[in-house]
Structure formats: structure tokens, C-alpha cells
């Protein structure tokens, strides 16, 4: 009886130590397999849990901003290309208008050119990208421009945007958590309206004899439209640059946040392997001690 009592306390202590080592080994084995400190927030301390949740929230918000920036960047590129084509159309129309004022025989071609420019302008202003009409302002589900509603302009002419069914509001994009910009142009902008009016006058003006007043006004409108469209291009370029800079900032932020999330939530697998090896050595020694204690009897020493 004395032997059993004498060895019980020591045996219990060794068993308790072994169980704790086994628990630590199980935890480290799971960490080694998953690469994570823990599979749930409950196993993290309160400070790490709060920090990890905040980091993940910031990371998700940054991803959302990046998605919006990427979409806006693509739309701006498509709009720039369309406006660039409008610039070419106005440059070409001015050439025809200039020829009509100085050369005989080019008047009939002018009407055809005017009709061709009108058709091209309508197609460009109804540009659709990923299911959205880009020149309708915030009205994106239906074509914003229908030039068939326009009548023959009087001379002198006046502004007429009856062809436009969109809004005057520009689309916007977030550059970050606290900054937003608008970008693009609409089918009823001053430059676009003048381009349409210049082409409409060219398509409908009297050419026998040539209406010099109409010809002069169409040329002036085409010139003003060309200047205005060039400004629109510059504005789109600035918007594209700002969006690109914002994309870079968000990518850098995501990299920093990702590193911080890794620091909080993931383990150094190599270090865990070293710890496991040390625990295994300790556990073997503990088992050996238990076996030795269980074979002892106090009577052997009396």
C-alpha cells in the first residue's frame, strides 16, 4: 500500500505533463498542416482577433475600390477611342467644308459627307461596353442618341439636343475610401452638339447655289467642335492617369495589408517543425519516465 501511495503522485504529475505535451503537439501539427495560427477566431487572443478582423475588413474594402477602378479604366479607354474617332470625323468634315468653299464640283460630295458623319457620330455616341451605354450619362440601359429626330437647321442655327435621351450627370469612380471623381462626357455636351449640328448643316444645306452662310457656319461649328472634343480627350487622359495612380496605391495597400494578415494569421512552418521535434523529444522522455516510475516500489528502498 505504501508503495502505491508513494508512486501515485509522481506518476500523476508525469501523466499530466505528457497530456499537455500531446495537446501542444496536436496544435502545432494542425498549424504545420494548415499554415494558420488557428482555424477559428475563437482560438486567437482578443487583441489578434480584433486586429485580424480590422485588417481583413480593410483588405476587402480595398479590393472593392480596385474593382471599381479597373472597370472605370476600361470604360475611359473605350470612351477615349470613341472621342478620338469623333475628332477624326470633324477634321475630315472641315476639309470637305473648306473644299466646298473654294472648289467647284465638291458641293454634292459635301452632303454625302455630312450624312456619313452623322451616321458615324450616332454609332459612336451609342457605344456600348459590357452592357452599358457610355455616353448617356447615368442612363446606361438604352441608346442615348437618335439623330433621326433632327430637322433641317435654320441659318443661323441654334443649339438643339432633342436627339438626346440620356442624363447630364457623369459617371463616377472612387479613387480611395474618401475620394471620388467623375469622368467622361455625354451625348449632349457642347462639343458633341456642335459636331452634330455642323454635320447636319453640311448634309442639308443648299448647294445650288451654295449657301455661303450655311457653309461658313458649318465650318465654324466643326472647328469649335474639334477644339471641344480635344479638350474632352485631355480630360479623359487626366482621368485615366488619376485612376491608374489610384490602382497602384490600392495594389500597394493590398500588399501591405496582406503581409499584416499573414503575420497575424499564419505561422512559420519551419519554426513549427522545429517546435514539434522538440516536443517529440520531450514526450519520449516523459513516456520513459512514466515507465520507470510505474516499475518502482518504495519497498525496494526500505
Secondary structure as UniProt FT lines:
FT   HELIX           2..34
FT   HELIX           41..43
FT   HELIX           46..102
FT   TURN            104..105
FT   HELIX           107..125
FT   STRAND          128..129
FT   TURN            130..131
FT   STRAND          132..133
FT   TURN            134..135
FT   TURN            137..138
FT   HELIX           147..149
FT   TURN            162..163
FT   STRAND          171..174
FT   STRAND          180..183
FT   TURN            187..188
FT   HELIX           190..204
FT   TURN            208..209
FT   HELIX           212..265
FT   HELIX           269..294
FT   HELIX           298..301
//
